[in-house]
Amino acid sequence: MQAYNLILARLWPVSVIQRQPYRFASLFGVCVGLVSSASAIVAATLLIGMFQGEELGSSAGAFLSSFGPWSLFLMGVVFIPFWETFTGQLLPLEIGRAIGFNDAACAALGATIFGAGHYLNGGFAHGLCSALVGGILSTGYMTMRPWGYLPAFWTSYVAHAVNNFLALFLIPLAFPDAG
């Protein structure tokens, strides 16, 4: 309840969320996804300005470039975010809660695991940006956790799907020469 009190308590009372937790989780997830995307863009821009290409490493999602648009959507926006949200938020955050971590420690744990997974598969820059995104997704999860782990999971999954959709489809349209 710490994250909820810090982030949402003044905007949405518990009674409003309680009536339709999945609807609220969806709306909040979209907002979290937009914030995580904007944060990742800023972080990636700073990293590209500070380091050389070989120091940055590749992208963990580079293998997706060979997919067609529908396969890319299914893999990059539906399936991969589901799996990564399960392994990078639900499992570690619920384990953290079970052993007594507070919301901030759980969010840090989620950020570390999410970033480490992307670092191992994509290198320094991808891992660092993903740790930032993972922290934001984990904060969204912990904010909705008072309504159960399923609405919390749904919030984080929607946010992750929005983040990936923007990264895979809209950002390349806006900046076609960036790749």
Number of C-alpha atoms within 10 A of each C-alpha: 15 14 20 21 12 10 14 14 14 10 7 12 12 16 9 10 15 12 10 11 21 19 14 19 27 19 15 21 30 21 17 26 28 17 17 25 25 15 16 21 15 12 19 18 11 11 19 13 10 11 11 10 12 9 13 19 16 17 17 17 14 10 8 16 10 9 12 9 14 9 13 18 19 12 15 23 23 19 14 18 23 20 13 17 27 16 16 25 31 24 14 19 27 16 14 18 15 9 9 11 15 15 22 15 14 24 27 19 23 31 26 19 21 28 27 21 19 21 22 12 17 20 20 21 23 27 28 23 25 27 25 23 28 30 25 25 33 32 26 29 35 31 26 29 22 16 17 12 16 16 22 27 26 25 33 37 31 26 32 31 23 23 25 21 19 18 17 19 15 12 14 13 12 9 9 9 7 8 5
